[in-house]
Structures are given as C-alpha cells and as structure tokens.
Amino acid sequence: MKLVGKVALITGAGSGLGRQSSQLFSSEGAKIAVVDIDPERAAGTVELVKEQGGEAIAITADVSQRDQIGAAVDETVKTFGKLDIAWANAGVVSRGGVPTVAGGEQVNFEDLTVEDWNNVLGVNLTGVIYTAQAAVPALKANGGGVILATSSAASLTAYHDIAFYSATKAGVNGMVRGLSLDLGPYGIRVNALAPTHGMSPNFLMPAGSPVVGQSYEEVSGPWDPFVSPIPLKLNRPPSLVDNAKVALFLASDDSAYISGAVLGSTDGGTLSRVGMWFEEDLNQTNPNEQ
C-alpha cells in the first residue's frame, strides 16, 4: 500500500477522476477529504470510500472562493490531524466547448463573455492557486508533502473550441514549475498530470447530472481499438482508473524525487503525433489485416 498514514484532500472529488481517485487513494491507505461544490456528490463519494473500508469526510466548497478552500483545508487538518497531499482537481470547460459531445451549441470565441472567462479562470487556475496557497502552511507544518494539480492535454496541444480552457491549463503548468522551486526547500513536491483519454463525460454534462463513473470511451459503445484515433491499440478502452493510477504515482513516494513535472497521462501516444493529416493514417492500420 502506497499511502498508508497519509491524508489527502481532493477537490472536484464528487465525480469523475476525483471520485475514482478518492477510492483508489483510500484503498492504498489514505484518509480522504472529499471536496466538491455539490454536497450530494461529495457525500456519494464518501459513501463509496466507506463501503470499501476507508475513512473520508465530505466538504462543500467552491474552489474559486479563497475563504471556502481555506476552510476546507482547516477542516481536513482538524479532522485528521494533518495534511500530506493537496490535489487541485476541480475543473470546468469553456462554454460551447466540445458541443457535439455535450449536446450543446457552438459558441464562437469572439462571442464568449467576461463572465465565461471569469468562470473558467476562477475554477481552473485561480482555484488551483487558492488550493495550493491554503495547503502550504499545513504541508510546511507537516514537514513536507505533495501539491498535485490536474492539468490537461489541452495545455500541451491544440483542441478546437476550448481556448479559454487551454489557456487556464497552460497556466497551471507554469504554476507547477514555479512552485516546485519555491516550495522544494520545505520538502513539498509540486506536479501535475495532463489527462488525454480516459476521462469522465460528467465534465461536459450540466451541473447535477447523474455521476457516470466511466470514461468517454467506455460509455461510447463496443470498443474497437482500430476505429479509435488513439495510436496505441489495446483490447480495452482507457478508463478513469488509468488516470487515477498516474495521480497515485505522483502523490506517493514512488515519485519522491519528481517535482515541477507535467505528466501526460493516458495519452496512448496521442501527444506524440504530428500536427497534420496524411493520405493514409498509419495509426488506423490493423496489423492483423495485413
């Protein structure tokens, strides 16, 4: 077990990667502070952790509000006595982003509003900064620990219709690099994972939607790796667990000498591809048909 005796606070833990990772971290010995803006979702995650024999508390907080995430850290330390891992995982997508998946409407970049920008910025970057700021005193008092952030493949390569989102995630990467220098002397490691595939459809669904608990690829129908655009061809689709295991690596002592890193997770080779299309896409070739 990789997290025995550790206390982990995870934001956005009411669904998706946060919920899956709460369960995984608990199974590895950690006590979990499940932080989410939706109290029912947070309570649902706590129930799942307890069902598997773990210990967790639910905390309702909006990470874009500094006082609320500060109170969440205080409650975690009051309940469990310390803090070892602070994972700023909460995130939202730009309005109009990936409309065909979400069933929404396309919104041109120039038509996005100040409110749209402030919403994405507030959760995806300001919320990460506030979470890190709130965690630092507790981590220093603990003699060190881990700050983890959820970035995105969209911070590393171009995606259509989510420029606001991409900008905030690129900001997360810069924060991680800078803080790794500033906090290293205190024994605090700062890293991010940048998921590509294996993420939850809940990310694009309206607030209050039922928690899916599976990845886009898992819910899209029978898996055919040679129809998928992912270069790596495996006999199963990527899952939330695949990303959660990368987070576990970054949160555990297995990565004790890694700091300032942004690790592309569950990309299946997607991030290595060139940015152009050829007449024959070799990634689609089924070697069994040759």
N, C-alpha and C positions, 0 to 999 in steps of 0.2 A: 504493500500500500504506500502511495507516494505522498499523501498529505496528512498523515497521522498527527494529531495535535494541532493542526492548522485551523485558522479561522479565515474564511473567505467571504467578502462582500461582493455581490454580483448585481450590477444594475441591469435593467431590462430582462430580469430573470423570470418574468411571468409567462414567457412563451419562447418558442424558437430555440436558438442556440443557448440563451441564458438558462432556460428551463432544463434543457438536456445536460448542460454543463453542471448545473446545481446537483443533479442526480449523480453524474459521474464523479464530481469532486467529493460528494458525500460518500460514495462507495469507496473512495480512496482515503477516507478517514477524516475529512474536513467537516467542521461545523459551518453552516451556511447562513448568511444574511441575505435573504431574497428581497431585492429592492425592485419595485415596479410602480409605475404611475397608476396602474389598475389594481386595486386591492384584491379583487376576486381572483385575478390571475396569479398574483403573488401567493395568495392563500392556497391556490391549487398546486403550485409548485412545492410549497411546504408540505402539503399532504402527501405528495408523491415521494418526497425525501423521507418523511417519517414512515411511510409504508415499507420502505426498504431498510428501515432500522436506523436512519440517520437523524441528525439533530439540526433544526433550522428554525428561523423566525422570519415572519413576513413584515416588511416595512414599506409603507406607501410614501413615495417621494417623486417629485418632478426634478430630474437632474439639471434642468436649466435654471433652477432656483437654488442659489448657493446655500441659503439657510436650510433648505429641505435636505440636501445631500449631506450637509454638515451634521444635521440632526440624525440622519441615518447612520453615519459613522459613529456618532456618540452612543446611539442605542446599541449598536453592534458591540462596541467595547464594554458598555455597561453590562450587557447580557453575557458575553463570552469571555470578558476579561482582557481581551487584546484584539489586534488585527494583524494578520500576516499577508493577506492578499486582497487587493482592491482592484476589481475588474470593471472598468467603464465600458460596458457592453451595449447600453441603450442606444438606439439609433432610429432615425426616420428617413424616408426617401423624399425627394423633391416632388411637389405636386405635379401631376402629369407624367411622372417617371414611369417607364415601362407600362404604358396604358393597356396594351393588348393582354398582358398577364393579369393585371389588376381589374380589368373590365372597366377602366376609367376612360377619360377623354384626354386626347393630346393637348398639351399646352405649350405654345411657343415660348422660347426662352425670354424674348423681349416682353412677353405678357405676364411673366411672373412678378409678383408684387413684393414690396418691402416686407410684408407680413410673411410671405412664403420664405423669403431669405432668412428672416429672423427666426422662424420656426426650425428650419433645418440647421442653421448655425447654432441655435440655442441648445439643441439636444446633442448634435453630432460632434461639435467641437467645444463650445463653452461648457457643456455638461461634462465632457471628459476632463477639461481643465479643473472645473469645480470639484469633481470626484477626486482627482489627484491631489488638489490642494487640501481637501478635507482629510484625506488619508495620511498625508505626510507626517503630521505630528504623532499620530498613533504608531506609524511604522518606525519613526525615529525612536519613540519610547520603547518599542519592541526590539530595538537593536538591529533593525533591517526588515526586509520583506520584498514584496513584489507589487508593482503597479502594472496592470495589463490593460490594454485598450483594444477594442475591436475596430480595426480599420476596414479596408475593402480593396478588392482587386480594382475597383474603380478609381482608387488613388494611384494606381500603377499603370493603367492603360485606359484607353478611351471607351466610354459607353455612351449610347445615344440617350438624349433627353434627361440626363441627371447631372448637369453641370454643377448645380449648387451642391448636390450630394458629394460629387467627386472633389470639389474644392474643399469641403469640410474634412473629408477623409484624408486628403493630402496634408491638411493642417495637423491632423492627428499624428501623421508620420513625423512631421517636423518637431512637434512637441515631444514625442518619444525620444528622438535623437538628442534634443537639448537637455531634457530632464535626466537622461542617463548620465550625462556629465555632472550635472548639478547635484544629483542625489547619490551617485556612486560612493562618495566618501562616507555615507551613512549606512552602507550595506543594502541600499534599496536598488533593485533592478527594475528597469522600465522597458517594456517591449509591447509589440502589437502583433496580432495576427490579421491577415488580409484575406478573408474567405473569397473564393471564386464560385465554386459549386457547392452543393450540399447544404443550402440554407433554406429557411422556412418561408412558405408562402404567406404566413401571417405578417411578414414585413410589409407586404403590399396590400394587405386587406384593411378594411375600415376598423377603427378602434372598436373593441368589444366583440369582434368576430370570434367564433369558437377557435380554440387552440388546435392547430392541425397536428403538430407533433411529428411531422415528416418533412423531408426536403421537397423542393420543387420537382426534382427528378423522380422521387419515389411516388408522388401523387399523380404524375402525368400519364400513367398507364404502363403497360408491359414494357420492360426495359430491353432495348436493343442497342448495344454499345456501338454498332456500326451505323446507326441512324443519328446517334448523339454527336454533336460537334466537338466533344471532348477528345483530344488526341489519344489519351491513354484509354485503352479498351479493356475493361474488366467486366466480369459476368454479373455485376450488381451495380445499381446506381449509387452515386455519392450520397452520404447521409449527414444529418446533424452530428452524429457521433464522430464522424471523421474530423470535423472541425473542433469538436469538444476535446478530442484527444490531443490536438495541437495546442489548444489552450492549457490542457493539463500539463503538457511538457513545459510550456513557458512559465506556468505557475509553480512547478515543482523544482526540487533540487537537481533534477536531470539537466536543467539548463542553468545551473548555478553560475556559470561564467559567461552567460549571454545577457547583454544589456544594450539598449539602443537599436534593437533589431526590429524590422517589419517583415514578418514571415508569411509568405504567400501560402495559404492553407487550402487543401482540397482543390488544387487547380488542375490536376490531371494533365499538366503540360500546356494548358491554355495560355498561360502567361509567357510561354517561350515562343509562341508563334509569331511570324512576321505579320506586319500590318497591311497585307494586301492579299487579294484572291488570285489564284492561278486557274487556268482552264480545268486542270484536273487537281482536285483537292486530295492530296495523298492521305490526309488524315481520315478520309472516309473509306479508304480501301480496306476490304475484308480479306486478310491473307488467306483465309480458308477457301476463298472463291478463285484464287489464282491457280 
